[in-house]
Amino acid sequence: MLTVDHLSRSILQPVSFSLADGECLAVQGPSGSGKSLLLRAIADLDPHEGTISLDGVACHTIPAPQWRLQVMYLPAEAGWWEDRVDAHFPDWEAACFWVEALQLPTSIRSAAIRTLSTGERQRLALARALVRSPRVLMLDEPTSGLDRTSVSIVESLLLQLLQNGTSLLWVTHDPAQAQRIAQRCLHVQNGHVLETTLRTSVIS
Ligand SMILES: Nc1ncnc2c1ncn2[C@@H]1O[C@H](COP(=O)(O)OP(=O)(O)OP(=O)(O)O)[C@@H](O)[C@H]1O
């Protein structure tokens, strides 16, 4: 269980909520409202006030890199620091499972990052996160650059992850997607966060 208690930073007003194992919370709100600030603070990537804990262990009590492996933030545009794809995957065999699950060709291994489409890079970044098996995965618009088929593939895969106990915080600008993936939603507006209940259940 992830617990966020009076978390605040810069424009982000104090927010408290919890996220159970295997639960998905949608995060919605206008551009510039503070959604990424919220997720980055939870990943302990930026200074913040308040307490964040995972199964009762507060993030400030463990080294930040260790926390970020368990409570992982995947930005809308992931960073790439090497030219070739496989240079970002220390264990390519393990990565293959996720690469194939995301319906990317395994030949992508030897591709140059700069030659990939936005959608390919987006799915590859997701594979890079999934191979590390985070307990909580925070996704910043993970399907924004994808066609409908790829969106369905990503949603189905993440649903399986939920069923296996991974927790998700999922930023989306698509209200229909929020309805499909989550039962609860955090609405962010001018740094204020309001929790609401969504009507329908997770993806079928
Ligand atoms: N490190 C920072 N310190 C202070 N303010 C910041 C910082 N990073 C971003 N901001 C500002 O905080 C506001 C919220 O930014 P944020 O990136 O969280 O928006 P967002 O809701 O994720 O928007 P979008 O949907 O466009 O991605 C913006 O006005 C942004 O300029």
The ligand as an SDF file (V2000), in Angstrom:
LIG
                    3D

 31 33  0  0  0  0  0  0  0  0999 V2000
   10.5660   22.1170  -10.8120 N   0  0  0  0  0  0  0  0  0  0  0  0
    9.5640   22.9910  -10.8540 C   0  0  0  0  0  0  0  0  0  0  0  0
    9.4830   23.9810   -9.9450 N   0  0  0  0  0  0  0  0  0  0  0  0
    8.4780   24.8510   -9.9660 C   0  0  0  0  0  0  0  0  0  0  0  0
    7.4850   24.8470  -10.8670 N   0  0  0  0  0  0  0  0  0  0  0  0
    7.5250   23.9100  -11.7910 C   0  0  0  0  0  0  0  0  0  0  0  0
    8.5400   22.9090  -11.8420 C   0  0  0  0  0  0  0  0  0  0  0  0
    8.2770   22.0620  -12.8500 N   0  0  0  0  0  0  0  0  0  0  0  0
    7.1480   22.5370  -13.4150 C   0  0  0  0  0  0  0  0  0  0  0  0
    6.7150   23.6400  -12.7900 N   0  0  0  0  0  0  0  0  0  0  0  0
    5.5060   24.4150  -13.1240 C   0  0  0  0  0  0  0  0  0  0  0  0
    4.4370   23.8550  -12.4110 O   0  0  0  0  0  0  0  0  0  0  0  0
    3.2620   23.8740  -13.2090 C   0  0  0  0  0  0  0  0  0  0  0  0
    2.7100   22.4690  -13.3170 C   0  0  0  0  0  0  0  0  0  0  0  0
    3.5930   21.6890  -14.1320 O   0  0  0  0  0  0  0  0  0  0  0  0
    3.3030   20.1610  -14.4380 P   0  0  0  0  0  0  0  0  0  0  0  0
    4.4100   19.7190  -15.3330 O   0  0  0  0  0  0  0  0  0  0  0  0
    3.1070   19.4200  -13.1820 O   0  0  0  0  0  0  0  0  0  0  0  0
    1.9350   20.2330  -15.2610 O   0  0  0  0  0  0  0  0  0  0  0  0
    1.0330   19.0600  -15.8110 P   0  0  0  0  0  0  0  0  0  0  0  0
   -0.2830   19.1130  -15.1080 O   0  0  0  0  0  0  0  0  0  0  0  0
    1.7840   17.7770  -15.7490 O   0  0  0  0  0  0  0  0  0  0  0  0
    0.8510   19.5280  -17.3270 O   0  0  0  0  0  0  0  0  0  0  0  0
    0.7650   18.7150  -18.7150 P   0  0  0  0  0  0  0  0  0  0  0  0
   -0.5900   18.0590  -18.7480 O   0  0  0  0  0  0  0  0  0  0  0  0
    0.9120   19.7900  -19.7410 O   0  0  0  0  0  0  0  0  0  0  0  0
    1.9110   17.7260  -18.7180 O   0  0  0  0  0  0  0  0  0  0  0  0
    3.6480   24.4660  -14.5600 C   0  0  0  0  0  0  0  0  0  0  0  0
    3.2660   25.8230  -14.5520 O   0  0  0  0  0  0  0  0  0  0  0  0
    5.1430   24.3160  -14.5880 C   0  0  0  0  0  0  0  0  0  0  0  0
    5.7440   25.3610  -15.3210 O   0  0  0  0  0  0  0  0  0  0  0  0
  1  2  1  0
  2  3  1  0
  2  7  2  0
  3  4  2  0
  4  5  1  0
  5  6  2  0
  6  7  1  0
  6 10  1  0
  7  8  1  0
  8  9  2  0
  9 10  1  0
 10 11  1  0
 11 12  1  0
 11 30  1  0
 12 13  1  0
 13 14  1  0
 13 28  1  0
 14 15  1  0
 15 16  1  0
 16 17  2  0
 16 18  1  0
 16 19  1  0
 19 20  1  0
 20 21  2  0
 20 22  1  0
 20 23  1  0
 23 24  1  0
 24 25  2  0
 24 26  1  0
 24 27  1  0
 28 29  1  0
 28 30  1  0
 30 31  1  0
M  END
$$$$
